[in-house]
Amino acid sequence: MDAAFESQYRLMQRSFASKGIEINVAFAPGGDVDYLYRTGRLLTRVRDDNLERLSRLLPGVVRVDEPGWGDLAVLSIEGVERGSLTVPEALNVLDERLGDDNPVRRGRAPLATPDHVVHITRLCPATEPELPSGNPAGPWPAQRPPTANPAPVMIGVADTGLLDGPLPAWLNGVTGDPDALGPILSGGLPRIPPFKGHGTFIAGVARCMAPQAGVYVADHFTMSGGELESAIVARLDDLIQQHNPAVVNLSAGTYTRNNWTSLGFEAFHEAHPGLVLVAAAGNDATDREFYPAAYPWTLSVGALGPDQLHRAWFSNYGSWVDVYALGEGMVNAYATGEYTYQEPPKAPAVQVFGGMSRWDGTSFAAPLVAGMIAAHIARTGVPAEDAKSAVLGQAVMLPGVGPALPV
């Protein structure tokens, strides 16, 4: 692990442990981090004879009484091979025993997968929040002018919730689950825990593009920026059922075992085939697929640098990225309090924030595009899928980058 990854992973590991959940890292053959997963558990879908096949191929595997969603089932491998196998080892054994009968070889989803950890891209945004230079009074990019007689439109943000007020004017009317700060410190300001304010910043970016849109910011990432695949799809479903958003922004995702599909997001898409889901492409400067952004049914967004002519240094890329938008040097709403940096070289420096920050990441490129889609709906009243196509139709081709939406 590099130092930045390790610092963020340890935060997440402790947070999951506080809820009685153990997570771990699977490493690629060369020693690089491959994916994150819950220890001792697999996912499968309760269809056809999946459970029976798994019981035959992995004697001792059992379905546990833990929340799944839809036809997802959570399985324990604690009784397989006397509990001696890790999740990657158990799945390797399964692949060996399936041989040519592995459904992946026929272009289908795997029989079982890890319960991957879905995380706010790269376990964190591309950088930690920074104090904006010049003490700006407003956001960058700036808020767009309102539309006369706008059609109603709702943006759902699956993230860390919404900070308690006071919030800046461009967030008036935005609602969400509370994103609570830490205790009051000796200087009279609250402690800002890692990842807090992420959802509020995203809501601010979306609102600047669509100033009259409704926005609901759900707290889906309570574990220091991470959540289990099996849980996040259920929470996304709740967001849709309760708030009926036209567009959902998910600035998070996961790398998967063997780059195979995520069973959780496959099930989610089957339940919501018409949803416009805008997903961040990830911040690891790799062309490796990051899910759910890599699916053709999502709108995956990579990040441009401040000149909006080049890809940001951190942005993932590849044929699976649909469009790029500004994701570096952005300024928007943040917490008021004291933040202690977690990553080298700044850790353990302390910075006082006053309600605004400068932040980088595909996490923030995605809501720019989600906001553009919502703004098009507000102006025209067309369905969300048509608005998505219209916005993508405005993209310009940047040499060496791909389609981009400058602001």
Helices and strands as residue ranges (DSSP letters): H 3-17, E 23-27, E 33-45, H 50-57, E 62-63, E 72-76, G 80-83, H 87-98, G 99-101, G 103-106, E 113-119, E 154-159, G 169-171, E 175-176, E 191-192, H 198-209, E 214-219, E 226-228, H 229-243, E 247-250, G 257-259, H 263-271, E 276-280, E 299-304, E 323-326, E 330-340, E 350-359, H 362-380, H 384-392, E 396-398, E 402-404
